[in-house]
């Protein structure tokens, strides 16, 4: 979907990396290794993003770290676009909201690092959940988004077991 709007694949990877999990901080060589792209191609895009205010950076020793600019005017829109790209909006609408009685849902695994993956790893925090209904909803959504969904259900007392890094996708109000 994004590939038709944004022709530069490096730019897409960077947007997804920084806006799916805005807490992620990355340096140039790490991005090159993760994306299997040349450092120069990534440097060019990072410079463009930094000049436009999309990302911010800071130095730590000889490394320059980049992260999403939370004050960027289109931050929320970019984040929603990243969620839709991976099908996470459908996961929330068709699984989480229909199950009810869920306290929190975390995204873990490769996607939580902003890396493209065909597997969506979720940790669901809930007292009670109908696991058969969860399985049925999951199967339906997997077919729609063409990705595998793995979920782990933990009680609120076990929330400290949620793997890091993670992205909080849903919290009961």
C-alpha positions as CSV (number, residue, x, y, z in Angstrom):
1,X,0.0,0.0,0.0
2,X,2.7,2.5,1.0
3,X,4.9,1.4,-1.9
4,X,2.5,3.0,-4.4
5,X,2.5,6.4,-2.6
6,X,6.2,6.4,-1.6
7,X,8.5,5.0,-4.1
8,X,11.7,5.0,-2.0
9,X,11.8,1.7,0.0
10,X,14.4,3.0,2.4
11,X,12.1,6.0,3.3
12,X,9.2,3.6,3.9
13,X,11.3,1.4,6.2
14,X,12.5,4.4,8.2
15,X,8.9,5.8,8.6
16,X,7.6,2.4,9.8
17,X,10.6,1.9,12.1
18,X,10.3,5.2,13.8
19,X,6.5,5.7,13.9
20,X,5.3,2.2,14.8
21,X,7.3,2.4,18.0
22,X,8.2,6.1,18.7
23,X,10.4,5.0,21.6
24,X,12.9,3.2,19.3
25,X,16.2,5.0,18.9
26,X,18.6,3.8,16.2
27,X,21.9,4.7,14.8
28,X,23.0,4.6,11.2
29,X,24.9,1.3,11.0
30,X,22.2,-0.5,13.1
31,X,19.6,0.7,10.5
32,X,21.8,-0.4,7.6
33,X,22.2,-3.9,9.2
34,X,18.5,-4.3,10.0
35,X,17.3,-3.1,6.6
36,X,20.1,-4.7,4.6
37,X,20.6,-1.3,2.9
38,X,23.8,0.8,2.4
39,X,24.7,3.2,5.1
40,X,24.8,6.0,2.5
41,X,21.2,5.4,1.3
42,X,20.0,5.5,4.9
43,X,22.1,8.6,5.7
44,X,20.5,10.5,2.8
45,X,17.0,9.7,4.0
46,X,17.8,10.4,7.7
47,X,19.2,13.8,6.7
48,X,16.1,14.6,4.8
49,X,13.9,13.5,7.7
50,X,15.9,15.5,10.2
51,X,15.9,18.6,8.0
52,X,12.1,18.3,7.7
53,X,11.7,17.8,11.4
54,X,10.3,14.2,11.1
55,X,13.0,12.8,13.3
56,X,15.3,14.2,15.9
57,X,18.8,13.1,16.7
58,X,21.4,13.3,19.5
59,X,25.0,12.2,19.8
60,X,26.4,9.6,22.2
61,X,30.1,9.3,21.7
62,X,30.7,8.8,18.1
63,X,27.2,7.5,17.4
64,X,24.3,9.7,16.2
65,X,21.0,8.3,17.3
66,X,17.7,9.1,15.6
67,X,14.1,8.8,16.8
68,X,10.7,10.0,15.8
69,X,10.0,13.7,16.6
70,X,6.9,13.4,18.9
71,X,6.2,17.1,18.2
72,X,6.1,16.8,14.5
73,X,2.7,18.1,13.2
74,X,1.9,14.8,11.3
75,X,3.2,12.5,14.0
76,X,-0.2,11.0,14.8
77,X,-1.0,10.5,11.1
78,X,2.3,8.8,10.4
79,X,1.8,6.5,13.4
80,X,-1.8,5.6,12.2
81,X,-0.4,4.9,8.7
82,X,2.3,2.5,10.2
83,X,-0.4,0.7,12.2
84,X,-2.6,0.3,9.1
85,X,0.4,-0.9,7.0
86,X,0.9,-3.8,9.3
87,X,-2.8,-4.5,9.9
88,X,-2.7,-3.6,13.6
89,X,-5.8,-1.4,13.2
90,X,-7.8,-4.4,12.2
91,X,-6.3,-6.5,15.1
92,X,-7.6,-3.8,17.5
93,X,-11.0,-3.4,15.8
94,X,-11.7,-7.1,15.2
95,X,-10.0,-8.9,18.0
96,X,-9.4,-6.7,21.0
97,X,-12.7,-4.7,21.0
98,X,-14.8,-7.9,20.4
99,X,-13.2,-9.8,23.2
100,X,-14.0,-7.2,25.8
101,X,-12.6,-7.4,29.4
102,X,-9.1,-6.8,28.1
103,X,-6.9,-4.5,30.2
104,X,-4.0,-4.0,27.9
105,X,-2.5,-5.3,24.6
106,X,1.2,-5.1,23.8
107,X,2.9,-5.6,20.5
108,X,6.2,-7.4,20.9
109,X,8.6,-9.2,18.5
110,X,10.2,-7.8,15.4
111,X,7.3,-5.4,14.6
112,X,7.8,-3.7,18.0
113,X,11.3,-2.8,16.7
114,X,9.8,-1.4,13.5
115,X,11.1,-4.3,11.4
116,X,8.8,-5.8,8.7
117,X,7.6,-9.2,9.8
118,X,4.8,-11.6,8.6
119,X,4.2,-12.4,12.3
120,X,2.3,-10.1,14.7
121,X,3.3,-11.0,18.3
122,X,0.7,-9.8,20.9
123,X,0.6,-10.0,24.7
124,X,-2.9,-9.7,26.0
125,X,-3.4,-8.7,29.7
126,X,-6.7,-9.9,31.0
127,X,-8.3,-11.6,34.0
128,X,-10.5,-13.9,31.9
129,X,-10.6,-14.5,28.2
130,X,-12.5,-17.0,26.0
131,X,-9.5,-18.5,24.2
132,X,-11.6,-20.3,21.7
133,X,-13.3,-17.0,20.7
134,X,-9.8,-15.4,20.5
135,X,-8.6,-18.2,18.2
136,X,-11.6,-17.8,15.9
137,X,-11.2,-14.0,15.7
138,X,-7.5,-14.4,15.1
139,X,-8.0,-16.8,12.2
140,X,-10.4,-14.4,10.6
141,X,-8.1,-11.4,10.9
142,X,-5.1,-13.4,9.8
143,X,-6.8,-14.2,6.5
144,X,-7.7,-10.5,6.0
145,X,-4.3,-9.1,6.7
146,X,-2.2,-12.0,5.3
147,X,-0.1,-12.1,8.5
148,X,0.2,-14.7,11.2
149,X,-0.9,-13.5,14.7
150,X,0.6,-15.1,17.8
151,X,-0.9,-14.1,21.1
152,X,0.1,-14.8,24.7
153,X,-2.5,-14.1,27.4
154,X,-1.2,-13.0,30.8
155,X,-3.0,-12.1,34.0
156,X,-2.5,-8.6,35.3
157,X,-0.2,-10.0,38.0
158,X,2.0,-11.4,35.2
159,X,2.3,-8.1,33.3
160,X,5.9,-7.7,34.3
161,X,6.7,-10.7,32.1
162,X,5.9,-8.8,28.9
163,X,9.0,-8.9,26.7
164,X,10.9,-5.7,26.0
165,X,10.9,-3.9,23.6
166,X,7.1,-3.5,23.3
167,X,4.5,-1.1,22.1
168,X,1.3,-0.6,24.1
169,X,-1.4,-0.9,21.5
170,X,-4.4,-0.8,23.8
171,X,-5.2,0.1,27.4
172,X,-8.6,0.0,29.0
173,X,-9.8,3.4,29.9
